Amino acid sequence: MGTDDTGRTCREKRPVRLMGAREFCMSKSRAPRRLDSIPNAAENYGVHHSTIRRWISQGRIHGYRFGPKMLRVDLNELDALLRPLATAGGADK
């Protein structure tokens, strides 16, 4: 076990160094980010692009900025917002 620059304990033997600056613990169970543009994500999930922007401003999902204008969202976070609908018949047979 080691510790990263924030003082958190890592379960792995070595923390991972990112961008040559700080070390962060990486979880093996965490899926890699699937970043996509707001218009593409909105089209894929059947919502308006302003809905995606509103969810970012509300803190429901994170927005990732690359440069002054390029904004991306993690499709895994959008997947996490999906909720199954209850069926009228109850349990599946």
TORFI-874382 format. One line per 3 residues: number of its first residue (from 0); for each residue x negated, y, z negated of C-alpha. Coordinates in steps of 0.02 Angstrom, whole numbers, plus 32768, in hexadecimal, padded with zeros to 4 digits. Layout:
NUM = X Y Z ~ ...
END
This chain:
0 = 8000 8000 8000 ~ 7FC7 80B1 8024 ~ 800A 8160 8015
3 = 8027 81E2 809B ~ 7FFF 829D 8092 ~ 80A7 82C0 803F
6 = 807F 8249 7FB0 ~ 80FE 81C5 7FE3 ~ 80CB 8110 7FCF
9 = 80BD 80AB 806F ~ 80E4 7FF2 8071 ~ 806D 7FD8 8101
12 = 7FB3 7FCD 80E1 ~ 7F90 806C 8143 ~ 7FFC 8105 815F
15 = 800B 813D 8213 ~ 7FB2 81DC 824A ~ 8018 8248 82BF
18 = 7FD2 82D5 8329 ~ 7F2E 82D0 82C8 ~ 7F74 833C 823D
21 = 7FDC 82E0 81BA ~ 7FFD 822C 818F ~ 80AD 81E9 817F
24 = 80F0 813F 814C ~ 813F 80E2 81DC ~ 81CB 8069 81BA
27 = 81CA 7FC8 821F ~ 8288 7FC0 821E ~ 82A0 806E 8268
30 = 82CE 806D 831F ~ 826C 80E0 8393 ~ 82C3 8180 83C3
33 = 8324 8181 8466 ~ 831F 8239 8493 ~ 838D 8281 851C
36 = 83C7 832C 8555 ~ 8469 8375 8510 ~ 84C5 8371 85B9
39 = 8493 82BB 85D7 ~ 84C2 8286 8526 ~ 8569 82E0 8533
42 = 8590 8289 85D8 ~ 855E 81DE 8594 ~ 85CB 81F0 84F8
45 = 865E 8244 854F ~ 8657 82E9 84EF ~ 8635 839D 8523
48 = 8584 83E1 8512 ~ 85C5 8464 8497 ~ 85FF 83D5 8426
51 = 854D 8391 841E ~ 850C 8440 83F6 ~ 8591 8454 836E
54 = 855E 83AE 831F ~ 84AA 83EA 831B ~ 84DB 848F 82C8
57 = 8549 8431 824A ~ 84B8 83BE 821F ~ 8511 8320 8259
60 = 8480 82FA 82D0 ~ 83D2 8341 82E9 ~ 8398 83A5 837F
63 = 82E3 8398 83B7 ~ 8297 842D 8411 ~ 820A 841B 848F
66 = 81D4 84CA 84C0 ~ 8242 8564 84C2 ~ 82D5 851C 8523
69 = 82CD 845F 852A ~ 833D 840F 84A5 ~ 8357 8355 848D
72 = 83C5 82E7 841E ~ 83A6 8238 83DD ~ 8423 81C0 842A
75 = 840F 814E 8392 ~ 845A 81D8 8326 ~ 84ED 81E8 839D
78 = 8504 812B 8395 ~ 850C 8139 82D7 ~ 85A0 81B0 82E6
81 = 8609 812B 833F ~ 868D 80DA 82D2 ~ 86F5 8041 8300
84 = 87B1 8057 8308 ~ 8821 7FEB 829E ~ 888D 7F75 8304
87 = 8947 7F65 82EB ~ 893D 7EA8 82D4 ~ 88BD 7EAD 8247
90 = 8834 7E2A 824D ~ 8800 7DDB 82F1 ~ 8835 7D27 830B
END
